Amino acid sequence: MVMHVNDNKGKFPYSGWRPEAIILGTGMTSVFDSMSWDDLVAPYRGIKFSDRTAWIQDMSLTPELVSPLLMCPSDDVPRMVDWPGTSYLMVMGGSDGVGGVSYNTTPPFSRKIAQVRDSSRTLVLTEVHAAHNWAGSIDGNGGTLHNPSWQYFSQRALPRFNLPTSPVQRAAHGFRKGKIGDPVSTVNGIFNYAFADGHAETLSAWETYDHTPFLPGRTKTLGLYDNVGGSWTVTTGD
């Protein structure tokens, strides 16, 4: 990530970009239609492939080009069919995180490092062990990690895939409070997190955001698209 920022005028890779509109009901316009963050940073992992290959959204035809570095050794959630998976996603923080997905828009949105107030405490990547988190994709869970609630599901309800929501059997690296199946506000799963300055930490989810407004008994609950502040956004003091 840091090398990409240095080589691209201070810009982070975007989470995902689909220049054409999604055709609802199919989930995609074609198999040659999207670019994701892991495609953009592939050269820094020693992987080279053509632009055409990079635009293919699931990498199912070229699994040998998917780096094993994209999969956490503890990620054993089965992926959709045989598409190569990744354990990681860029953090969007509602609409105020480092990552962003652009649909039917040119050029795609890319966050500038200059917009990050505290790079040592701002998240760029974290783990989502999910059935639809696959390499090269911005569909399914791919590309749209708004807040920690998304980290607790192996697959979520998606009308275009007609799949049910089901909780993961465990958090990525265990949990410190609550248990899987409890409300998200009581589950404190442990995940690996990468920050904007390039360092990584293994933290509990509650250490990354201001969870006070989402505690049981409060009027606010943690929805899929809620902005939780803290390390999930590029601002400070939220």
C-alpha positions as CSV (number, residue, x, y, z in Angstrom):
1,M,0.0,0.0,0.0
2,V,2.7,2.4,1.0
3,M,4.6,1.7,-2.3
4,H,1.5,2.3,-4.3
5,V,0.9,5.6,-2.6
6,N,4.5,6.7,-3.3
7,D,4.2,5.7,-7.0
8,N,0.8,7.3,-7.6
9,K,1.1,10.9,-6.5
10,G,0.1,10.2,-2.9
11,K,-3.0,8.2,-3.7
12,F,-4.1,5.0,-2.2
13,P,-5.5,2.3,-4.5
14,Y,-9.3,2.4,-4.7
15,S,-11.3,-0.6,-3.2
16,G,-12.9,-1.2,-6.5
17,W,-14.0,0.3,-9.8
18,R,-16.6,-0.8,-12.3
19,P,-16.9,1.8,-15.1
20,E,-20.2,0.4,-16.3
21,A,-23.5,0.2,-14.4
22,I,-24.4,-3.0,-12.6
23,I,-27.3,-4.9,-14.1
24,L,-29.4,-5.8,-11.1
25,G,-30.5,-9.4,-10.9
26,T,-27.3,-10.7,-12.3
27,G,-24.8,-9.0,-10.0
28,M,-22.4,-8.1,-12.9
29,T,-22.3,-6.7,-16.4
30,S,-19.7,-9.2,-17.6
31,V,-16.7,-11.1,-16.5
32,F,-14.5,-8.3,-17.9
33,D,-15.7,-5.4,-15.9
34,S,-14.1,-4.6,-12.6
35,M,-10.8,-3.7,-11.1
36,S,-10.0,-4.1,-7.4
37,W,-7.4,-3.0,-4.9
38,D,-5.6,-6.3,-4.9
39,D,-5.2,-6.1,-8.7
40,L,-3.6,-2.7,-8.3
41,V,-1.1,-3.8,-5.7
42,A,-0.3,-7.1,-7.3
43,P,3.0,-5.9,-8.9
44,Y,4.3,-5.0,-5.4
45,R,3.7,-8.7,-4.4
46,G,5.8,-9.8,-7.4
47,I,2.8,-10.7,-9.6
48,K,2.5,-9.5,-13.1
49,F,-0.6,-10.0,-15.3
50,S,-2.2,-8.3,-18.3
51,D,-4.8,-5.5,-17.9
52,R,-7.4,-7.9,-19.3
53,T,-6.7,-10.4,-16.6
54,A,-6.8,-7.7,-14.0
55,W,-10.3,-6.6,-15.2
56,I,-11.7,-10.2,-14.8
57,Q,-13.5,-9.9,-11.5
58,D,-13.1,-13.4,-10.0
59,M,-9.6,-14.6,-11.2
60,S,-11.2,-18.1,-11.6
61,L,-9.4,-18.6,-15.0
62,T,-6.0,-17.7,-13.6
63,P,-5.8,-18.9,-10.0
64,E,-2.1,-19.3,-10.3
65,L,-1.8,-15.5,-10.4
66,V,-3.5,-15.1,-7.0
67,S,-0.9,-14.6,-4.3
68,P,-1.1,-16.9,-1.2
69,L,-0.3,-13.7,0.7
70,L,-4.0,-12.7,0.2
71,M,-5.2,-15.6,2.4
72,C,-4.8,-15.8,6.1
73,P,-3.8,-19.3,7.2
74,S,-6.7,-19.4,9.6
75,D,-9.3,-18.5,7.0
76,D,-11.2,-21.8,6.3
77,V,-14.5,-20.3,5.1
78,P,-15.5,-22.0,1.8
79,R,-15.6,-19.7,-1.1
80,M,-18.3,-19.5,-3.8
81,V,-17.6,-22.3,-6.3
82,D,-13.8,-22.5,-6.9
83,W,-13.0,-18.8,-7.2
84,P,-9.7,-17.9,-5.5
85,G,-10.3,-16.1,-2.2
86,T,-8.8,-13.3,-0.2
87,S,-9.0,-12.8,3.5
88,Y,-8.7,-9.0,3.4
89,L,-10.7,-5.9,2.3
90,M,-10.0,-2.2,2.3
91,V,-11.8,-0.2,4.9
92,M,-14.5,2.3,3.7
93,G,-15.6,3.7,7.1
94,G,-19.1,4.5,5.8
95,S,-18.1,6.9,3.1
96,D,-15.2,8.5,5.1
97,G,-12.6,5.7,5.1
98,V,-9.5,5.2,3.0
99,G,-11.2,2.9,0.6
100,G,-14.0,3.6,-1.9
101,V,-15.9,1.8,-4.7
102,S,-16.8,3.6,-7.9
103,Y,-19.7,2.4,-10.1
104,N,-20.4,3.9,-13.5
105,T,-17.9,6.7,-12.8
106,T,-14.7,7.8,-14.4
107,P,-12.2,8.4,-13.0
108,P,-12.6,6.2,-9.9
109,F,-12.4,7.7,-6.4
110,S,-9.0,7.4,-4.8
111,R,-8.2,8.7,-1.3
112,K,-5.1,10.9,-1.0
113,I,-2.7,10.3,1.8
114,A,-2.8,14.1,2.5
115,Q,-6.5,13.6,3.6
116,V,-5.5,11.1,6.4
117,R,-5.0,13.1,9.6
118,D,-3.3,10.3,11.6
119,S,-1.8,7.6,9.4
120,S,-0.7,5.5,12.4
121,R,-4.2,5.1,13.6
122,T,-6.2,5.0,10.3
123,L,-7.1,1.6,8.9
124,V,-6.5,0.6,5.4
125,L,-7.1,-3.2,5.4
126,T,-8.6,-5.7,7.7
127,E,-9.9,-9.3,7.6
128,V,-13.3,-10.6,6.4
129,H,-13.3,-14.4,6.1
130,A,-16.4,-14.6,3.9
131,A,-17.8,-16.8,1.2
132,H,-17.9,-13.9,-1.3
133,N,-14.6,-12.3,-0.5
134,W,-12.6,-13.4,-3.5
135,A,-9.5,-12.1,-5.2
136,G,-10.0,-9.5,-7.9
137,S,-13.6,-8.8,-7.0
138,I,-15.8,-6.0,-5.9
139,D,-19.0,-8.1,-5.7
140,G,-20.3,-10.0,-2.7
141,N,-18.5,-8.7,0.4
142,G,-15.7,-7.6,-1.8
143,G,-14.9,-3.9,-1.8
144,T,-17.6,-2.7,0.6
145,L,-16.3,-3.0,4.2
146,H,-18.1,-0.1,5.9
147,N,-17.7,-1.0,9.6
148,P,-16.8,-3.9,11.9
149,S,-20.3,-5.6,11.7
150,W,-19.3,-6.8,8.2
151,Q,-16.4,-8.8,9.7
152,Y,-18.7,-11.2,11.6
153,F,-20.5,-12.9,8.7
154,S,-19.3,-15.7,6.4
155,Q,-21.9,-14.6,3.9
156,R,-24.6,-11.9,4.0
157,A,-27.9,-11.4,2.4
158,L,-27.5,-10.3,-1.2
159,P,-30.6,-10.2,-3.4
160,R,-28.6,-10.6,-6.6
161,F,-27.0,-13.8,-5.3
162,N,-30.2,-15.0,-3.5
163,L,-28.1,-16.1,-0.5
164,P,-29.1,-16.0,3.2
165,T,-27.1,-14.3,5.9
166,S,-25.2,-16.7,8.1
167,P,-22.8,-15.8,11.0
168,V,-19.3,-17.1,10.9
169,Q,-18.5,-20.1,13.1
170,R,-15.8,-18.0,14.8
171,A,-14.1,-14.6,14.5
172,A,-10.9,-14.6,12.5
173,H,-8.7,-15.1,15.6
174,G,-11.1,-15.8,18.4
175,F,-13.0,-13.3,20.6
176,R,-12.7,-11.7,24.0
177,K,-16.4,-10.9,24.8
178,G,-19.6,-12.4,23.8
179,K,-19.9,-15.3,21.5
180,I,-20.6,-15.8,17.8
181,G,-24.4,-15.5,17.2
182,D,-24.7,-12.8,19.9
183,P,-25.6,-9.2,18.7
184,V,-22.6,-7.5,17.1
185,S,-22.5,-5.0,19.9
186,T,-21.6,-7.7,22.4
187,V,-19.1,-9.6,20.2
188,N,-15.5,-8.5,20.4
189,G,-13.7,-10.5,17.7
190,I,-10.0,-10.3,17.1
191,F,-8.7,-9.5,13.6
192,N,-5.5,-8.4,11.9
193,Y,-5.5,-4.7,10.9
194,A,-3.2,-2.8,8.5
195,F,-2.8,1.0,9.0
196,A,-2.1,3.8,6.6
197,D,1.5,4.3,7.7
198,G,2.3,0.6,6.7
199,H,2.3,-1.1,10.1
200,A,-0.1,-3.9,11.2
201,E,-1.6,-4.9,14.5
202,T,-3.7,-7.8,15.8
203,L,-6.6,-6.1,17.7
204,S,-10.0,-6.7,19.0
205,A,-12.7,-4.9,17.0
206,W,-13.6,-2.7,19.9
207,E,-10.1,-1.2,20.0
208,T,-10.6,0.3,16.5
209,Y,-13.7,2.4,16.9
210,D,-15.9,4.4,19.4
211,H,-18.3,1.6,20.4
212,T,-20.0,3.7,23.2
213,P,-23.0,4.8,21.1
214,F,-23.6,1.2,20.0
215,L,-23.7,-0.5,23.5
216,P,-26.8,-2.4,24.6
217,G,-29.4,-0.1,26.0
218,R,-28.4,2.8,23.8
219,T,-30.7,4.1,21.1
220,K,-28.2,3.6,18.3
221,T,-27.5,0.2,17.0
222,L,-24.7,-0.9,14.7
223,G,-26.2,-1.2,11.2
224,L,-24.4,-2.4,8.1
225,Y,-23.6,1.1,6.8
226,D,-23.1,3.0,10.1
227,N,-20.1,5.2,10.4
228,V,-18.4,4.1,13.6
229,G,-15.6,6.6,13.6
230,G,-12.3,5.9,15.2
231,S,-9.7,4.2,13.1
232,W,-12.3,3.4,10.4
233,T,-12.3,7.0,9.1
234,V,-9.7,9.5,7.9
235,T,-10.7,12.1,10.4
236,T,-9.6,12.3,14.0
237,G,-11.7,12.6,17.2
238,D,-14.7,10.8,15.8
